[in-house]
Amino acid sequence: MTKVAIQGYRGCFHEQAAREFYSARGEEISIVECPTFEGLFKAVASGEAQAAVMAIENTISGGLIPNFELLRSNPYKIKGEVYIPIHQNLMALPGQDIHNIKEVRTHYMAINQTRQFFERNCPWITMVESEDTAKSAIDIAAEGLRGVGAVASELAAEQNGLEILARSIETYKQNFTRFLILDDAITVPRREINKASLCFTLPHKPGSLAQVLTILSFYDMNLTRIQSLPIPGQEWQYFFYADIKFATYGRYRQALRAVRPLMEGLNILGEYKSSM
């Protein structure tokens, strides 16, 4: 059984992503809860966990910028990805309906994602910011809090014996989060690799990025994401983080050989199978 570190508490979307990925591989896992994203890497480095699952971007809120730096500065490679639809649910102890709920606790991002539902359907409910969506559900169950609800995943309701009073209350239904799998025990067969995540730096001169992108296009590389972040201590110099998809691994390696002379540094963060 693989011990997988997640950011958050049991029942959170990180656990949902971990279970979906590993169940597809026919593997059982146990969850190691970490309060921060930095804690994921500490758990793996210390041996407390053997793998980690980390959110990297969301279709509404965009990229989790600090996590790109964590990928660059740690040795663990990306071995897979999974996209999870983010459905927020209102839940409470059984035997209540929505009119019994006076207060709802959840993470600030979930408040923003569901505010419209509460304003339109139950304006008497007070929204209270909490540390974590799943932790809110855990606390309600552990403390037997009646009249208090949580907004969290369906998994959190199942694990804590809570009743869902309203499902999928998020304002934007097409809300997905992409999670990365960091597991050195996984070897992705070369024939299955069709996506790579790269981090590179370029000379500070006109056209340097355009040259790289032109070459990648020539080799039929599909750039699905690019993100720039400043290099600390180097004025106007940047790390570029790029995700590229491709039809054949050989063509991808040709593209890398062609662009490498134009780069000052290149770090392959992972080569893996795209989940989309």
C-alpha positions, -999 to +999 in steps of 0.1 A: +000+000+000+014+034-011+015+062+015+004+093-004+009+128+010-018+153+003-023+190+012-053+191+035-074+167+055-092+134+047-121+139+024-106+169+006-103+172-032-066+162-030-076+128-015-103+124-042-076+130-069-052+106-052-078+078-050-089+083-085-054+081-099-042+051-079-075+032-082-071+034-120-038+017-115-053-010-093-033+002-063-045+008-027-032+039-009-032+054+026-034+091+031-008+113+049-023+146+057-001+177+054-011+212+064+009+229+036+022+222+002+057+224+015+047+197+039+041+173+010+078+173+000+089+171+036+067+141+041+083+123+011+118+134+020+115+120+055+100+087+044+066+094+061+051+092+026+062+075-006+044+098-030+026+131-032-004+146-050-003+183-055-028+208-071-011+230-098-039+249-116-076+255-116-098+265-146-113+294-127-086+307-103-056+298-126-022+285-115-010+279-079+021+300-084+041+289-053+037+253-064+057+259-095+087+269-074+082+238-052+084+216-083+116+233-095+134+232-062+126+196-053+140+164-069+107+145-073+095+141-109+059+143-122+047+108-131+011+116-139-018+140-137-055+139-129-083+165-135-110+166-109-143+185-112-148+207-082-183+202-069-191+220-037-219+206-015-237+219+016-237+193+044-247+190+080-254+164+107-284+142+097-319+151+106-318+187+096-328+207+066-314+239+051-337+261+073-321+247+104-287+259+093-276+293+107-239+291+100-217+275+073-180+269+076-156+264+048-124+276+031-124+311+017-121+298-019-152+277-014-170+307+000-162+326-032-173+297-053-207+293-036-216+328-024-242+333-051-261+302-040-263+314-004-273+349-013-301+337-035-314+307-016-306+311+021-295+346+029-300+340+067-269+318+068-237+333+080-206+322+061-175+317+083-140+312+068-122+281+080-089+264+074-100+238+050-132+225+034-128+189+046-117+200+081-149+219+085-169+187+079-146+168+102-151+193+130-189+194+127-190+156+129-165+154+158-181+181+179-217+172+170-225+207+159-262+211+150-273+242+131-239+244+115-231+233+080-200+228+059-193+233+022-170+204+011-167+174-012-191+145-014-162+124-001-160+145+030-197+140+037-194+102+032-164+099+055-179+119+083-215+107+082-229+140+072-260+145+051-258+166+019-285+193+019-277+208-014-254+194-041-231+212-066-238+247-053-208+262-070-216+291-093-194+279-122-201+243-130-172+239-154-146+241-125-117+217-127-085+214-108-054+197-122-034+176-098+001+163-103+014+129-092+049+128-077+058+091-072+093+079-079+081+042-078+062+048-110+079+041-143+059+055-172+065+034-203+080+054-231+053+045-255+027+061-232+046+094-226+028+122-245+033+151-222+062+169-205+066+197-179+097+218-184+114+247-165+139+267-184+158+300-184+167+322-214+192+348-222+179+383-215+178+395-251+150+403-276+133+374-293+148+346-271+114+332-260+099+336-295+128+316-310+121+287-286+084+287-292+089+288-330+111+257-328+087+239-306+059+246-331+081+234-360+084+200-342+047+198-337+048+204-299+015+216-285+021+242-258-007+237-233+006+261-206+034+286-201+041+305-169+069+329-161+082+336-125+110+360-115+144+345-106+152+358-071+182+381-070+184+385-108+166+416-121+142+410-150+153+374-154+127+347-153+120+310-150+097+297-177+074+268-168+059+250-198+037+220-204+038+205-239+020+176-255+032+156-284+023+126-306+056+107-304+083+107-278+110+107-304+098+139-320+097+154-285+133+145-279+143+160-312+125+193-302+145+193-269+178+189-287+169+218-310+159+243-283+185+234-257+213+255-272+190+285-270+185+280-232+207+289-203+192+261-182+167+233-187+150+212-160+127+184-171+101+183-143+084+152-156+075+131-186+042+114-183+009+104-199-016+132-203-050+125-187-069+147-213 
